Amino acid sequence: MKHLPKHLRPRWRYLAVAIESWPHASIDRETFQRELWYAAQNLYGDTQSAHTDLAVFNFEFSDGRGETIIRTRRGTESHARTAVACIDEIDNYAVGIRILGISGTVRACEERYFNARTGNKQESNVVFENESRPAVIREVCVDIATGNINTTGNTDTDTDTGADSSRNINTFTGATRLDFE
């Protein structure tokens, strides 16, 4: 079977994506891919999400920070960006996802957006609302746990007695260093 001529081959665009969550969160490529497909399908339906053809490349996640490259068809970049923006939780871990940029090749995407990136963070206890709470300190922002973190990485609220009290809630509050001065 012959290859398609160059003008008939699909054209791709690559989105550089940064992922941020709690340091004890365990997120792998398969779960991120599944959540991305579900977000696109729920937002656009079967035909448009299939046409967008989202695929995850070069997924890396450790210590609460990660980065990946998402492939999409040329012309559907805005659909891909919106589907990525709809992801707020993966495997009951709250995540923050930011699109760093778009490139025409994987190599250009890696060189332009991922070179010399370091995940400088430290874990500490801070006083918030007159209680000592665990926090993750990254550069200028501080993420404070608003509940007690159990062994699965989710937070349990002591005062929750409602219908959803059996489920674990992963909540945190964002702050800056100025909030503690």
Buried (B, 14 or more C-beta within 10 A) or exposed (E): EEEEEEEEEEEBBBBBBBBBBBBBBBBEBEBBBEBBBBBBBEBBEEEBBEBBBBEBEBBEBEBBBBBBBBBBBEEBBEBBBBBBEBBEEBBEBBBEBEBBEBBEEBEBBBEEBBEEEEBEBEEEEBEBEEEEBBBBBBEEEBBBBBBEBEEBBBBBBEEBEEEEEEEBBBEBBEBEEEEEE
